[in-house]
Amino acid sequence: MSKRKRHSISLQTKYEILQIIEQKMPYNGILLKYKDELNDVYNISKIKSKKIQIMAEYESNKSSETKSLKKSKFPHLDQNLLNFIAECNSLGVPIDTHILTS
């Protein structure tokens, strides 16, 4: 018995699905339109139940390619790491995983 592969749905797609739900399109129609991203009606129900959170995140987010609504436990560390990588890139210093993990 093979396991189904898990798919992450982008924030942009979730927002579009919410817009379609508001237009009263049947769930089967949504499944057909997004057949590559959605496995079943449960995914649509899950998106609908998190409507407020998805809408707020979409409207405040700079990147619609975000797939997760989870926040980092260490946002300052994440921001400092992004700044470090951007500075290294601007100086032409190559960054690899060995540098980051040491």
MILUM-76408 format. One record per atom (N, C-alpha, C): x, y, z; atom name; residue number from 1. Coordinates in Angstrom, 3 decimals, always signed. Each point is the difference from the previous one (the first is absolute). Layout:
N
+----------+----------+----------+------+-----+
|        X |        Y |        Z | atom |   n |
+----------+----------+----------+------+-----+
|        X |        Y |        Z |   CA | NUM |
...
+----------+----------+----------+------+-----+
//
This chain:
102
+----------+----------+----------+------+-----+
|        X |        Y |        Z | atom |   n |
+----------+----------+----------+------+-----+
|   +0.840 |   -1.175 |   +0.000 |    N |   1 |
|   -0.840 |   +1.175 |   +0.000 |   CA |   1 |
|   +0.889 |   +1.244 |   +0.000 |    C |   1 |
|   -0.169 |   +0.871 |   -0.982 |    N |   2 |
|   +0.848 |   +1.180 |   -0.090 |   CA |   2 |
|   -0.625 |   +1.163 |   +0.764 |    C |   2 |
|   +0.877 |   +0.805 |   +0.573 |    N |   3 |
|   -0.464 |   +1.174 |   +0.719 |   CA |   3 |
|   -0.177 |   +1.150 |   -0.972 |    C |   3 |
|   -0.995 |   +0.839 |   +0.292 |    N |   4 |
|   -0.188 |   +1.182 |   -0.825 |   CA |   4 |
|   +1.088 |   +1.008 |   +0.316 |    C |   4 |
|   +0.465 |   +0.691 |   -1.027 |    N |   5 |
|   +1.007 |   +1.017 |   +0.186 |   CA |   5 |
|   -0.662 |   +1.266 |   +0.530 |    C |   5 |
|   +0.630 |   +0.607 |   +0.976 |    N |   6 |
|   -0.532 |   +1.229 |   +0.576 |   CA |   6 |
|   +0.344 |   +1.181 |   -0.893 |    C |   6 |
|   -0.931 |   +0.915 |   -0.142 |    N |   7 |
|   +0.202 |   +1.200 |   -0.793 |   CA |   7 |
|   -0.175 |   +1.210 |   +0.894 |    C |   7 |
|   +0.833 |   +0.997 |   -0.205 |    N |   8 |
|   -0.180 |   +1.281 |   +0.667 |   CA |   8 |
|   -0.694 |   +0.929 |   -0.972 |    C |   8 |
|   -1.010 |   +0.667 |   +0.467 |    N |   9 |
|   -0.765 |   +0.912 |   -0.834 |   CA |   9 |
|   +0.459 |   +1.417 |   +0.329 |    C |   9 |
|   +0.328 |   +0.778 |   -1.015 |    N |  10 |
|   +0.494 |   +1.358 |   +0.232 |   CA |  10 |
|   -1.105 |   +0.882 |   +0.576 |    C |  10 |
|   +0.425 |   +1.046 |   +0.667 |    N |  11 |
|   -0.930 |   +0.950 |   +0.590 |   CA |  11 |
|   -0.854 |   +0.647 |   -1.089 |    C |  11 |
|   +0.595 |   +0.272 |   -1.151 |    N |  12 |
|   -0.723 |   +0.571 |   -1.142 |   CA |  12 |
|   -1.148 |   -0.915 |   -0.427 |    C |  12 |
|   +0.283 |   -1.301 |   -0.106 |    N |  13 |
|   -1.022 |   -0.966 |   -0.414 |   CA |  13 |
|   -1.105 |   -0.099 |   +1.045 |    C |  13 |
|   +0.369 |   -0.016 |   +1.275 |    N |  14 |
|   -1.008 |   -0.055 |   +1.071 |   CA |  14 |
|   -0.912 |   +1.218 |   -0.070 |    C |  14 |
|   +0.585 |   +1.162 |   -0.246 |    N |  15 |
|   -0.778 |   +1.225 |   -0.110 |   CA |  15 |
|   -0.964 |   -0.077 |   -1.187 |    C |  15 |
|   +0.493 |   -0.496 |   -1.136 |    N |  16 |
|   -0.855 |   -0.161 |   -1.178 |   CA |  16 |
|   -1.152 |   -0.961 |   +0.284 |    C |  16 |
|   +0.281 |   -1.086 |   +0.694 |    N |  17 |
|   -1.041 |   -0.976 |   +0.343 |   CA |  17 |
|   -1.058 |   +0.642 |   +0.889 |    C |  17 |
|   +0.429 |   +0.820 |   +0.954 |    N |  18 |
|   -0.957 |   +0.700 |   +0.860 |   CA |  18 |
|   -0.884 |   +0.946 |   -0.816 |    C |  18 |
|   +0.584 |   +0.664 |   -0.984 |    N |  19 |
|   -0.785 |   +0.888 |   -0.860 |   CA |  19 |
|   -1.046 |   -0.796 |   -0.781 |    C |  19 |
|   +0.385 |   -1.175 |   -0.478 |    N |  20 |
|   -0.919 |   -0.857 |   -0.759 |   CA |  20 |
|   -1.106 |   -0.532 |   +0.906 |    C |  20 |
|   +0.332 |   -0.353 |   +1.231 |    N |  21 |
|   -1.006 |   -0.481 |   +0.956 |   CA |  21 |
|   -1.046 |   +1.086 |   +0.225 |    C |  21 |
|   +0.444 |   +1.264 |   +0.108 |    N |  22 |
|   -0.940 |   +1.105 |   +0.212 |   CA |  22 |
|   -0.939 |   +0.186 |   -1.192 |    C |  22 |
|   +0.436 |   -0.439 |   -1.189 |    N |  23 |
|   -0.842 |   +0.087 |   -1.195 |   CA |  23 |
|   -0.958 |   -1.185 |   -0.100 |    C |  23 |
|   -0.015 |   -0.837 |   +1.032 |    N |  24 |
|   -0.924 |   -1.142 |   +0.109 |   CA |  24 |
|   +0.265 |   -1.098 |   -1.034 |    C |  24 |
|   +1.247 |   -0.162 |   -0.425 |    N |  25 |
|   +0.334 |   -1.085 |   -0.918 |   CA |  25 |
|   +0.004 |   -1.305 |   +0.788 |    C |  25 |
|   -0.559 |   -1.079 |   -0.538 |    N |  26 |
|   -0.008 |   -1.284 |   +0.705 |   CA |  26 |
|   +1.431 |   -0.518 |   +0.223 |    C |  26 |
|   +0.165 |   -0.727 |   +1.098 |    N |  27 |
|   +1.327 |   -0.529 |   +0.344 |   CA |  27 |
|   +0.555 |   -0.896 |   -1.110 |    C |  27 |
|   -0.867 |   -0.750 |   -0.669 |    N |  28 |
|   +0.477 |   -0.860 |   -1.088 |   CA |  28 |
|   +0.601 |   +0.826 |   -1.137 |    C |  28 |
|   -0.569 |   +1.156 |   -0.267 |    N |  29 |
|   +0.538 |   +0.898 |   -1.017 |   CA |  29 |
|   +1.359 |   +0.548 |   +0.399 |    C |  29 |
|   +0.158 |   +0.301 |   +1.295 |    N |  30 |
|   +1.287 |   +0.483 |   +0.505 |   CA |  30 |
|   +1.042 |   -1.109 |   -0.105 |    C |  30 |
|   -0.417 |   -1.235 |   +0.324 |    N |  31 |
|   +0.925 |   -1.136 |   -0.108 |   CA |  31 |
|   +0.478 |   -0.187 |   -1.433 |    C |  31 |
|   -0.894 |   +0.161 |   -0.958 |    N |  32 |
|   +0.387 |   -0.138 |   -1.408 |   CA |  32 |
|   +0.955 |   +1.111 |   -0.430 |    C |  32 |
|   -0.272 |   +1.211 |   +0.456 |    N |  33 |
|   +0.836 |   +1.139 |   -0.387 |   CA |  33 |
|   +1.403 |   -0.100 |   +0.599 |    C |  33 |
|   +0.097 |   -0.478 |   +1.226 |    N |  34 |
|   +1.288 |   -0.101 |   +0.697 |   CA |  34 |
|   +0.377 |   -1.465 |   +0.246 |    C |  34 |
|   -0.170 |   -0.828 |   -1.003 |    N |  35 |
|   +0.215 |   -1.436 |   +0.176 |   CA |  35 |
|   +1.450 |   -0.355 |   +0.328 |    C |  35 |
|   +0.958 |   +0.851 |   -0.384 |    N |  36 |
|   +1.398 |   -0.282 |   +0.309 |   CA |  36 |
|   +0.345 |   +0.314 |   +1.453 |    C |  36 |
|   -0.671 |   +0.991 |   +0.585 |    N |  37 |
|   +0.306 |   +0.412 |   +1.369 |   CA |  37 |
|   -0.877 |   -0.669 |   +1.064 |    C |  37 |
|   -1.257 |   -0.281 |   -0.350 |    N |  38 |
|   -0.951 |   -0.526 |   +0.987 |   CA |  38 |
|   -0.235 |   -1.490 |   -0.202 |    C |  38 |
|   -0.032 |   -0.736 |   +1.106 |    N |  39 |
|   -0.263 |   -1.438 |   -0.068 |   CA |  39 |
|   -1.476 |   -0.329 |   +0.137 |    C |  39 |
|   -0.672 |   +0.687 |   +0.921 |    N |  40 |
|   -1.407 |   -0.292 |   +0.236 |   CA |  40 |
|   -0.699 |   +1.196 |   +0.645 |    C |  40 |
|   -1.272 |   -0.162 |   +0.279 |    N |  41 |
|   -0.831 |   +1.067 |   +0.568 |   CA |  41 |
|   +0.514 |   +0.421 |   +1.375 |    C |  41 |
|   +0.644 |   -0.906 |   +0.707 |    N |  42 |
|   +0.525 |   +0.312 |   +1.327 |   CA |  42 |
|   +0.955 |   +1.196 |   -0.063 |    C |  42 |
|   +0.833 |   +0.066 |   -1.055 |    N |  43 |
|   +0.932 |   +1.116 |   -0.153 |   CA |  43 |
|   -0.745 |   +1.328 |   -0.129 |    C |  43 |
|   -1.087 |   -0.006 |   -0.741 |    N |  44 |
|   -0.790 |   +1.218 |   -0.181 |   CA |  44 |
|   -0.644 |   +0.405 |   +1.321 |    C |  44 |
|   -0.530 |   -0.965 |   +0.738 |    N |  45 |
|   -0.617 |   +0.287 |   +1.299 |   CA |  45 |
|   +1.027 |   +0.574 |   +0.973 |    C |  45 |
|   +1.202 |   -0.532 |   -0.041 |    N |  46 |
|   +1.078 |   +0.469 |   +0.871 |   CA |  46 |
|   +0.358 |   +1.447 |   -0.331 |    C |  46 |
|   +0.079 |   +0.307 |   -1.293 |    N |  47 |
|   +0.292 |   +1.364 |   -0.427 |   CA |  47 |
|   -1.124 |   +0.937 |   +0.443 |    C |  47 |
|   -1.242 |   -0.440 |   -0.173 |    N |  48 |
|   -1.153 |   +0.826 |   +0.380 |   CA |  48 |
|   -0.019 |   +0.261 |   +1.506 |    C |  48 |
|   +0.387 |   -0.998 |   +0.798 |    N |  49 |
|   -0.021 |   +0.167 |   +1.452 |   CA |  49 |
|   +1.076 |   +0.973 |   +0.488 |    C |  49 |
|   +1.038 |   +0.212 |   -0.808 |    N |  50 |
|   +1.078 |   +0.923 |   +0.366 |   CA |  50 |
|   -0.075 |   +1.292 |   -0.811 |    C |  50 |
|   -1.200 |   +0.343 |   -0.442 |    N |  51 |
|   -0.207 |   +1.135 |   -0.890 |   CA |  51 |
|   +0.578 |   +1.300 |   +0.560 |    C |  51 |
|   -0.312 |   +0.328 |   +1.228 |    N |  52 |
|   +0.432 |   +1.270 |   +0.585 |   CA |  52 |
|   +1.520 |   +0.083 |   +0.046 |    C |  52 |
|   +0.621 |   -1.084 |   +0.432 |    N |  53 |
|   +1.456 |   -0.037 |   +0.103 |   CA |  53 |
|   +0.647 |   +0.112 |   -1.386 |    C |  53 |
|   -0.524 |   -0.711 |   -0.973 |    N |  54 |
|   +0.562 |   +0.026 |   -1.364 |   CA |  54 |
|   -0.161 |   +1.384 |   -0.615 |    C |  54 |
|   -1.184 |   +0.597 |   +0.137 |    N |  55 |
|   -0.248 |   +1.325 |   -0.573 |   CA |  55 |
|   +0.927 |   +1.044 |   +0.618 |    C |  55 |
|   +0.145 |   -0.033 |   +1.318 |    N |  56 |
|   +0.868 |   +0.965 |   +0.681 |   CA |  56 |
|   +1.453 |   -0.175 |   -0.424 |    C |  56 |
|   +0.446 |   -1.231 |   -0.067 |    N |  57 |
|   +1.387 |   -0.276 |   -0.379 |   CA |  57 |
|   +0.251 |   +0.399 |   -1.456 |    C |  57 |
|   -0.945 |   -0.283 |   -0.876 |    N |  58 |
|   +0.155 |   +0.343 |   -1.413 |   CA |  58 |
|   +0.082 |   +1.510 |   -0.193 |    C |  58 |
|   -0.875 |   +0.730 |   +0.695 |    N |  59 |
|   -0.048 |   +1.446 |   -0.174 |   CA |  59 |
|   +1.195 |   +0.705 |   +0.633 |    C |  59 |
|   +0.633 |   -0.611 |   +0.994 |    N |  60 |
|   +1.148 |   +0.631 |   +0.648 |   CA |  60 |
|   +1.335 |   -0.541 |   -0.504 |    C |  60 |
|   -0.044 |   -1.065 |   -0.785 |    N |  61 |
|   +1.228 |   -0.661 |   -0.428 |   CA |  61 |
|   +0.561 |   +0.648 |   -1.259 |    C |  61 |
|   +1.330 |   +0.069 |   -0.058 |    N |  62 |
|   +0.671 |   +0.572 |   -1.160 |   CA |  62 |
|   +0.136 |   -1.023 |   -1.119 |    C |  62 |
|   +0.084 |   -1.270 |   +0.362 |    N |  63 |
|   +0.189 |   -1.049 |   -1.000 |   CA |  63 |
|   -1.205 |   -0.927 |   -0.009 |    C |  63 |
|   -0.654 |   -0.114 |   -1.146 |    N |  64 |
|   -1.159 |   -0.878 |   -0.088 |   CA |  64 |
|   +0.411 |   -1.458 |   -0.217 |    C |  64 |
|   +1.299 |   -0.248 |   -0.139 |    N |  65 |
|   +0.495 |   -1.363 |   -0.188 |   CA |  65 |
|   +0.142 |   -0.744 |   +1.328 |    C |  65 |
|   -0.237 |   +0.685 |   +1.105 |    N |  66 |
|   +0.083 |   -0.620 |   +1.312 |   CA |  66 |
|   -0.972 |   -1.165 |   +0.071 |    C |  66 |
|   +0.436 |   -1.098 |   +0.584 |    N |  67 |
|   -0.863 |   -1.168 |   +0.097 |   CA |  67 |
|   -0.422 |   -0.296 |   +1.427 |    C |  67 |
|   +0.761 |   +0.465 |   +0.955 |    N |  68 |
|   -0.305 |   -0.308 |   +1.390 |   CA |  68 |
|   -0.419 |   +1.255 |   +0.746 |    C |  68 |
|   -0.956 |   -0.144 |   +0.885 |    N |  69 |
|   -0.428 |   +1.123 |   +0.819 |   CA |  69 |
|   +0.696 |   -0.002 |   +1.359 |    C |  69 |
|   +0.867 |   -0.978 |   +0.207 |    N |  70 |
|   +0.699 |   -0.092 |   +1.278 |   CA |  70 |
|   +1.054 |   +1.085 |   +0.111 |    C |  70 |
|   +0.100 |   +0.560 |   +1.180 |    N |  71 |
|   +1.005 |   +1.020 |   +0.274 |   CA |  71 |
|   +1.222 |   -0.654 |   +0.620 |    C |  71 |
|   +1.134 |   +0.603 |   -0.209 |    N |  72 |
|   +1.246 |   -0.498 |   +0.552 |   CA |  72 |
|   +0.028 |   +0.204 |   +1.508 |    C |  72 |
|   +0.654 |   -0.912 |   +0.694 |    N |  73 |
|   +0.173 |   +0.157 |   +1.444 |   CA |  73 |
|   +1.040 |   +1.072 |   +0.300 |    C |  73 |
|   +0.874 |   +0.278 |   -0.980 |    N |  74 |
|   +1.086 |   +0.953 |   +0.169 |   CA |  74 |
|   +0.019 |   +0.995 |   -1.164 |    C |  74 |
|   -0.969 |   +0.911 |   -0.060 |    N |  75 |
|   -0.084 |   +0.904 |   -1.151 |   CA |  75 |
|   +1.226 |   +0.903 |   -0.155 |    C |  75 |
|   +0.608 |   +0.426 |   +1.115 |    N |  76 |
|   +1.184 |   +0.860 |   -0.090 |   CA |  76 |
|   +1.176 |   -0.764 |   -0.606 |    C |  76 |
|   +0.127 |   -1.265 |   +0.369 |    N |  77 |
|   +1.065 |   -0.830 |   -0.558 |   CA |  77 |
|   -0.197 |   -0.180 |   -1.502 |    C |  77 |
|   -1.226 |   -0.247 |   -0.419 |    N |  78 |
|   -0.295 |   -0.157 |   -1.425 |   CA |  78 |
|   +0.333 |   +1.276 |   -0.771 |    C |  78 |
|   -0.394 |   +1.142 |   +0.553 |    N |  79 |
|   +0.254 |   +1.275 |   -0.674 |   CA |  79 |
|   +1.493 |   +0.287 |   -0.074 |    C |  79 |
|   +0.733 |   -0.272 |   +1.086 |    N |  80 |
|   +1.445 |   +0.219 |   -0.007 |   CA |  80 |
|   +0.698 |   -0.922 |   -0.989 |    C |  80 |
|   -0.466 |   -1.226 |   -0.111 |    N |  81 |
|   +0.582 |   -0.934 |   -0.965 |   CA |  81 |
|   -0.245 |   +0.481 |   -1.433 |    C |  81 |
|   -1.209 |   +0.485 |   -0.278 |    N |  82 |
|   -0.295 |   +0.546 |   -1.331 |   CA |  82 |
|   +0.878 |   +1.212 |   -0.307 |    C |  82 |
|   +0.197 |   +0.860 |   +1.006 |    N |  83 |
|   +0.868 |   +1.168 |   -0.189 |   CA |  83 |
|   +1.434 |   -0.426 |   -0.272 |    C |  83 |
|   +0.479 |   -1.003 |   +0.727 |    N |  84 |
|   +1.357 |   -0.511 |   -0.182 |   CA |  84 |
|   +0.184 |   -0.554 |   -1.418 |    C |  84 |
|   -0.959 |   -0.787 |   -0.456 |    N |  85 |
|   +0.077 |   -0.588 |   -1.336 |   CA |  85 |
|   -0.044 |   +1.095 |   -1.066 |    C |  85 |
|   -0.871 |   +0.990 |   +0.186 |    N |  86 |
|   -0.093 |   +1.103 |   -0.966 |   CA |  86 |
|   +1.308 |   +0.784 |   -0.050 |    C |  86 |
|   +0.612 |   +0.235 |   +1.147 |    N |  87 |
|   +1.273 |   +0.729 |   +0.044 |   CA |  87 |
|   +1.105 |   -0.799 |   -0.692 |    C |  87 |
|   +0.052 |   -1.303 |   +0.260 |    N |  88 |
|   +1.004 |   -0.849 |   -0.642 |   CA |  88 |
|   -0.205 |   -0.026 |   -1.513 |    C |  88 |
|   -1.244 |   -0.071 |   -0.428 |    N |  89 |
|   -0.290 |   +0.007 |   -1.439 |   CA |  89 |
|   +0.433 |   +1.313 |   -0.644 |    C |  89 |
|   -0.231 |   +1.115 |   +0.691 |    N |  90 |
|   +0.378 |   +1.298 |   -0.568 |   CA |  90 |
|   +1.519 |   +0.159 |   -0.074 |    C |  90 |
|   +0.731 |   -0.680 |   +0.898 |    N |  91 |
|   +1.460 |   +0.040 |   -0.022 |   CA |  91 |
|   +0.601 |   -1.060 |   -0.915 |    C |  91 |
|   -0.832 |   -0.879 |   -0.516 |    N |  92 |
|   +0.471 |   -1.055 |   -0.883 |   CA |  92 |
|   +0.595 |   -1.190 |   +0.727 |    C |  92 |
|   -0.306 |   -0.128 |   +1.282 |    N |  93 |
|   +0.509 |   -1.124 |   +0.794 |   CA |  93 |
|   -0.980 |   -1.167 |   -0.135 |    C |  93 |
|   +0.479 |   -1.157 |   -0.467 |    N |  94 |
|   -0.910 |   -1.146 |   -0.145 |   CA |  94 |
|   -0.411 |   -0.565 |   +1.368 |    C |  94 |
|   -1.257 |   -0.362 |   +0.113 |    N |  95 |
|   -0.541 |   -0.575 |   +1.238 |   CA |  95 |
|   -0.426 |   -1.429 |   -0.303 |    C |  95 |
|   +0.409 |   -0.934 |   +0.859 |    N |  96 |
|   -0.472 |   -1.372 |   -0.136 |   CA |  96 |
|   -0.401 |   -0.523 |   +1.375 |    C |  96 |
|   -0.538 |   -1.183 |   +0.045 |    N |  97 |
|   -0.496 |   -0.556 |   +1.266 |   CA |  97 |
|   +1.096 |   -0.213 |   +1.025 |    C |  97 |
|   +1.239 |   -0.239 |   -0.461 |    N |  98 |
|   +1.103 |   -0.212 |   +0.946 |   CA |  98 |
|   +0.276 |   +1.273 |   +0.793 |    C |  98 |
|   -0.075 |   +1.133 |   -0.665 |    N |  99 |
|   +0.223 |   +1.280 |   +0.685 |   CA |  99 |
|   -1.124 |   +0.264 |   +0.996 |    C |  99 |
|   -1.236 |   -0.261 |   -0.422 |    N | 100 |
|   -1.154 |   +0.281 |   +0.860 |   CA | 100 |
|   -0.082 |   -0.909 |   +1.211 |    C | 100 |
|   +0.460 |   -1.231 |   -0.134 |    N | 101 |
|   -0.105 |   -0.928 |   +1.125 |   CA | 101 |
|   +1.177 |   +0.076 |   +0.954 |    C | 101 |
|   +1.067 |   +0.665 |   -0.398 |    N | 102 |
|   +1.162 |   +0.090 |   +0.908 |   CA | 102 |
|   -0.071 |   +1.183 |   +0.919 |    C | 102 |
+----------+----------+----------+------+-----+
//
